[in-house]
Amino acid sequence: MAKKESDNQSAAIMEKYSVRCRYCGQKNSVKEDYKNNAAKCGRCKLPLSNEPHKKFADLSKHDYVHPADSKALAALKAIPGIDTALKQLLKVTGESAMRVSFMASAVQITPKQCPDLYAKLQVACTTLGVDMPDFFLQQNPVVNAFTGGVDKAVIVLWTGLVEKLNEEELLAVIAHEVGHIHAEHVLYLTAARLIEALMNASVAAIVPGSDIIKFLVSAGISSALLAWARRAELSCDRAALLVTQDPHIIGRTMMKLAGGTYASKIDYDEFLNQARDFQKNYDENKLDRFWADLLNAGLTHPFPIWRVSEILKFVDSGQYNDLMRK
């Protein structure tokens, strides 16, 4: 009887000093003097907090997609036959090669393999309302991630990225990639990345689908596709914000993309001021705008500073808070 009472008391104490992770829902034992964000969840490794975390039951991509993304995608879809051409391209080249490559050279992330990364993917998918994609970790020193697929989406994290970011920043990156799925970017995004790779490779002329690639390039579709792909990243930064629910997590992630490992010595407030100055110069100075647009045209993603300024605008405009109250 005494043992049963002792067990009940232990259970009561454990219940009293436990915190359910606001992200993944796991219950975690904490010390009596626990304070918000002073410990990490044992499952997803994100900071524990008693604050709520919003899950979106019926989020539409139109609620958050960046207007530059919408405009560029509408122009792209207006090209006759583009969907058929891209699906044919990926059918004969991209998807099969991509899946063979990742299954053969990368680590598949599952509930048993890198479970903390898998839990973060679940957090992002349940928050935005997206089915779980296949998930891989691949050795690559480049700080980047990738989303692709046609029949089923796949997300790949490169080790250069994972090794530089903390747990919340990793959630932001994973949520950004899930945003591509939610915003229905995957078909066009996969084609854009494939065209980029093949246009820069000597094998472009001999791989299956080379005639389709030549058509896409000659019809001007490839340049329109790559221009859209850069703008699509701005929408997915917004999706990442809807998952992390803290704009400074997005800001600090971009600070690391801009400053690398030296970012720990960079003043974050000054970095935000730099982003605001960049946006002000872009809006007011035609020459600055010309050079920013020209230099950014050769990149796969917008400049990190630009991305920060766009997130600040999204928050300052009230759109983010409106979505959180919806």
N, C-alpha and C positions, 0 to 999 in steps of 0.2 A: 504493500500500500504506500509505504514511504517512497519507494522507487518511482511509482506512478506519479505521485505528487511532485517529486523532484523533476521528472521528465516534463510534466505539465508546466512547472515553473520555468524550466529551461526554454521550452517552446514559447512561453509568454514573453520572456526576456528577448528571445531572438526576434519575435514578431514586433516587439517594441522598438528594437534597434535594427530595423531593416528598411531598405529603400527599394522600391520597384523602379527599375530603369525606365525613364520616360521615353526612351527611344525604342528599345526592343522588348520591354515588358518583364524582363527577368527580375526576380526578387533577390536582393543582395544584403547580406549581413554587414552592418557598419558599427563603428565604435559609438559609445554613448555620447561623445562630444562631436559627432559628425556635423559637418556644415556642407551646404550645397557646393558641388564641384570639387570637394576635398578628396574624393575617392572615385575609382573607375568601376564600371560594370564588369563583372567577371565574364560576361558573354561577348558583348560587342566592344568592350574596352573604352566606351565613351564616358565622359564625366557623369557621375550620378547627381541628380537634382530632383527636388520635390516639385519643381515647376512643370506645368503641363507641356506636352508636345502635340501639336495639332496634326491629325491625319485627315486628308482631303477625301471625302466620300465620292464626290462627283466633279472633280477638277477637270475643266476643259483646257485644252492647249491654248485656246483663244483668250483665256483669262490672263496669261502671262507672256505669251510669245512676243518677242521684240518686233516693233513695227518694221525695222529694216529686214528682218527675217521674212516676215509676211510678204512684203513688197517684192523681195528678190525671188521668193518661192513662187509667187503668182506669175511673175514674168517667165520663170523657168517652165512652169506647167503649161504656159500658153504656147510653147513650142510644139508643133504637131508631131505626134508619134514618140515623144520623149520617154514616156513610161514603158512602152513596148521595147524600145531600143535598150533602155537601161536594164530591164528585167532579162532581156536576151543576153546582154553582156555578162551579167552576173551569173546567169544560168550556165554559160559555157566556160566561165573563168573564175570569177571571184569567190563565190560561196564555197564551192567544193575545195578549192585550193586553200582558202582561209581556214576551213575546219580541219583539213589534213595537217596544215602547218601548226595550228595551235595544239591539237591533240598529240602531235609528235614532238613538239619542242617547248611546250609551256606546261605549267602546273595547273591542273583544273582545281578551282576552289569549290569546296563542298562543305557541308556541315561538319565533316571530319577533317578536312584539309584546309588549313588557315581559317578556322571557324570564326575568328573575330572579323575577318574581311567579309566572309559570307553573311554574318549577322548584320554588318553595315549595309550590304546589298539588300537584305530583307527590309531593313529600316527604310531605305530609299524607295523600294518598290511599294511597300505598304503605305507610305506617306503619300505618294503620288498616284497610287492605284494602278500599278503595272505588274504584269506577270513576270515571274523570275526568269531572267535570261541565263544562258550558259556564261560561266565566269572563269577567267584564266589569269594567271600571273606569269609574265614572261621576262626572262633576263634581257635587259636592254638598258644601257646607261642613260639614254635619252629620257628626260622628264616629260612623260606623256602618257595618255591612255587612249583607248580606241573602242568604238562601238560600230558593229557591222552586222550583216546578215540579210536574208531575204525571207525565208520561211520561218526562221527563229533567230532572234537577236543574240549576239554574243558581245560581252564586254571583256576587254583585256587591259590589265594594268601592267605598266612596265616597272621593273624594279628600281630604276632611277628615280621614279616618282615616289614609290612607296617608302624608299629609304630616306627621303628628305622631309616628309610631312608627318605631323602628329595625327592623333586619332581623329580629331574633329575635322582637320583638313582633308584627311583621307575620305571621310564621309562626304565632304563637299565635292570631291572629285568623282566619287562613285555616283553621287546624286546627279551630278552634271551629266554623266554618261547615261544614267537612267532617264534623264530629261530628254535625251535624243530619242529614246524609245517612246516616251509619252507624247512628245511633240510630233511623232510620225516622221522623223527625219531619216530613218535607218536606210531605206532604199537609196535615196539620193546621196546620203553621206557615204555609204559603202561604195557607190559608183565613183564619187568624187575622189576618195582615197585610192581606189584602184587605178583610176585614170592618172592621178598624180604619180603613182608608183611606176606604171607602165610607160608613161611619157618620158620618165627619167631613166628608163632601163633599156639596155641593148636588146633585151628579149621581146620588146614590144611588138616587133614585126613578125615573130614566129609563134607567139602564144595563140591559143584558140581565141577567136573573137577579135583578131586584129583588124578585120574589115569594119567591124562595128566601131572600134576605137577610132579608126580613120574617119568614119562618118561623123562621129561625135565631135571630133576636132574640126573637121572641115565645115560643119554646119554651125560652128560657134557655140555648140552646146557645152563643150568642156569648160570654156572660159566662164560661161554663165553659171555653170554648176559649181565651179570652184569659188566664184564670187559669193554665191549663196551660202556655201559651206562655212565661210568665215563669219557671215552674219548669223548663221544658225547657232554659233557658239554663244552669242549674247543671250539668246533665249534660254539656253541650258544653264548659264550662270544664274539666271532667275529661278530656274527649277531647283538648282542647288541651294539657293537661299530659302526656298519654300520647305526644303528638307532640314537644313541646319537651323533655320529660324533665328539666325544671328548674322547680320551683314558683315560683322568684323571677322568672322571665320572665312568668308569669301575674300575679304580684303587681305587678310594675312596669308592666305593661300597664294594670291596674286603677288604679294610681296616676295614670297619665296621663289615664285616663277621668275620674277624680275631680278632679285638679288641673290638667288642661290643660297648656299649655306651661310653666307655672310649676313643673311636676313636677321639673324639673332641679334646683331649689333645695330640694326637700322631702327630709327625712331618711327614707330607706326603712324603717329599723328602727322609727322612731316610727310610721310608717304601718301597719306590721304590728301594733304594739302597739294602735293605734287599732282595727284590725279585731278583735283579740282582746277588747278592752274592749266593743266593740259586741255581739259574740256573747255575752259574759258577761251584759251588761245585758238582752239579749233573752231569754236563758234564765232569768234570775232575777227580772226585774221585769215584772209583768203589764202595767203601763201602758206601758212602753217597747215591749213586744211588740205591744200594741194599736195604738200609733201607727206603728210600723214596718210592720206589716201593712197598715194603712189607707193610709198614704202610698205604699207600694210598689204598691198595687192599681191606681193610675192610670198606672203606667209599663209600657213594653214589656219592660224588662229589670230584674232585681233591682238594688238599689243596688250600686255598685262595691265599697264597703266590705263589704257582705254577701257578695258573691262571693269576695272575698279570704278572709273568715273561713271560708267553706265549703271552699275549697281547702286552707286550713290544717288543717281538721278531717279532710279526706280523706287528707292526708299523715300527720298525727299519729295517725290511727286504724290505720295500717299497711296500709290497703287499696291505696294506690298502690304501695308496695314489694312487696306480694304479687303485684300484676299484673306488675310489672317482672321479678319472679323466675319468673313462670309459664312 
